[in-house]
Amino acid sequence: EFKNASTSLKHNWLLVEKGTGDKIAMDGISAGETKGYVPKNKSVIAATKLINPGKAGKVTFKAPKKGSYDFVCTSPGHNMLMKGKFTVK
């Protein structure tokens, strides 16, 4: 579950292959808001919809193989700060 604590901005959460977060964010901008800034790309493992301020969203997915993955918000410009690592043990 991802809770959007913002009072004014929409956010999403995408789990992607390691090292692809910035490219996926750029592709997300091209996908546009109507597609939740989620691009069709094989590097996207899981994604929430675009979540309104103060709301929450869930995504269920099968854990990928052991390793380190990236997560990122693909709303325009958010990937610069809203990103991190997701580890599968």
HELIX and SHEET records of a PDB file:
HELIX    1   1 GLY A   21  ALA A   31  1                                  11    
HELIX    2   2 GLU A   33  LYS A   35  5                                   3    
HELIX    3   3 HIS A   78  MET A   80  5                                   3    
SHEET    1   A 2 PHE A   2  LYS A   3  0                                        
SHEET    2   A 2 ALA A  56  GLY A  57 -1                                        
SHEET    1   B 4 VAL A  44  ALA A  47  0                                        
SHEET    2   B 4 LEU A  14  VAL A  16 -1                                        
SHEET    3   B 4 GLY A  67  VAL A  72 -1                                        
SHEET    4   B 4 LYS A  83  VAL A  88 -1                                        
END                                                                             
